[in-house]
């Protein structure tokens, strides 16, 4: 079974192992983030917000975030994920800022409003 956990106690969701047959031994890629669907109707970008609808630069006061990112290693221990990279396909519509500190571990701020003056 795979699960998403908040803190030490709160399990937010889980997925049965039967859905992950190809991951019986290990994973080669783990992704966190946000996603929207953009049909670009009328040639314009969607107004769908990602996260809170605030850009990553607004940080904890406005932007959405994931903090204390961890993965389970081969000895079934939670460890930091290692090298993290970020991708924002439409940075004028949605963006991301990676960071790391002692309190929050590996984390990132992300989000955006969708269509705006810089993202027509």
PyMOL commands that set and color helices and strands:
alter all, ss='L'
color gray80, all
select helices_A, chain A and resi 17-23+41-43+56-61
alter helices_A, ss='H'
color red, helices_A
select strands_A, chain A and resi 2-6+10-15+64-66+71-72+78-79+95-101+105-111
alter strands_A, ss='S'
color yellow, strands_A
deselect
rebuild
show_as cartoon
